[in-house]
Each structure stands twice: as C-alpha cells, then as structure tokens.
Amino acid sequence: MTSISRLSGITAIALGAALSMTAGLALAGDAVIPADQISKALQPKSLTRGLSAGGQQADTAAQAKEAKFVNSLRNRSTRSLSLGEREEVAQLAATKPKIDLEIHFDYNSADINKSSMQAVQELGKALTDPSLKGSTFVVAGHTDAIGGEEYNQGLSERRADTIKRYLTDKFGINGSELVTVGYGKTKPKDPKTPLDPTNRRVQVVNMEVNKTAAK
C-alpha cells in the first residue's frame, strides 16, 4: 500500500463520561487529567428510581440485552468484529460515561509517544479503582480523514490494541474486560473539520457490564 503522509503522530484518547467540565478539560492541550478525576467521570450511572413495574421490567430487559451483546464481544480480536457489531457498539457507547484525554502516538504509528506515558498511567490507575471493578470497557480507535479508508481502519485498530496491551501488561487489567474496536475515519469527533488532529483518538467507554450480568 502506498505510504500515507500524515500531519503528525498525535492522537487523542476519548474516554466516555457525561460531565461537561471534563469536556472542557479535554481541550486544555496536553494537561494530564489525574486518575481520581478519570475514575469519577467513568462511574456507572445510578439506576433510575420511581419506575413503574412495567418500566422496571422493560429497563431490566434492555440491560440484559446489552449485557448479552457486550459479553459476546469479550475475548474477540479487534478485526473479528463485523460492521454491524461495530455500529451497535457505537450506539450503546453514546449513552455511556465518557471523558476525553489526549494520548500522543509516534508519527504514523501505533506506538505511544513518551510524552504521553503519564497520561496513560493515570488512565491505568483509574481503571483499577475498586469502584469500577466488574465494568467492561470498550476501547475504540479513531483517526482523522487524512489517508485511505483501509489504511486508517487498520491504524485505528492498532492504536486501540496498543492501549489495551499497555493496560493489561502494566496494570494487570483483565484483557477480557477491554473490548477493542476500530472505526478509522468514519466517526470524526468534529465532523465539520475531518482533517483536524482532534479526530485522532482512542475512545474508551464504560459499558457498565460485568461478565456475570448475562448468561
């Protein structure tokens, strides 16, 4: 394949949490977000109170369906996921806890840049927080729109796999609790500027599912 010229090796890591203040922090350049803040942003959502019996049953059924799907992805290789499975992951992830962090990768590479090691270590500390025990996290790789679709798809998958490998090797996180998926350039963070570096990221989402949730 023809070598793709990329503007830089910087990639962002987008981790899901619905806190507006963390979205602002994500734009603060290379500032490293501490582990306790990451952990707080990734906390599972509280169960809705006051639902009717019918509403509770429907909610429970939906949660069981989600859990069954997510558990079916555990221990799967990144490239084994079908397009339909990737899209379903994206739809579920949109409703889950998120936080944005910047992780720099070497130029045109899936290797984590030395300047980002502290940021990745803070992430590792956060994911080992006892309050997050039992959760299944999706690690999704994204690129900007520079280069071909096939190339970017592969690069996004490799970057997601790099983050997973680091977390399992350095922090002892169970690999089956980290599901990796690549989206290439198909889901830019900023669709209005698809070439912008902010679109180069790895998204980690707390799917709020543990391995015993569905059988």
Buried (B, 14 or more C-beta within 10 A) or exposed (E): EEEEEBEEBBBBBBBBBEBEEBBEBBEEEEEBBEBEBBBBBBBBEEEEEEEEEEEEEEEEEEBEEBBEBBBEBBEBEBEEBEEEBBBBBBEBBEBBBBBBBBBBBBEBBBEBBEEBBEBBBBBBBBBBBEEBEBBBBBBBBBBBBBBEEEBBBBBBBBBBBBBBBBBBEEBEBEBBBBBBBBBBBBBBBEEEEBEBBBBBBBBBBBBBBBBEBBE
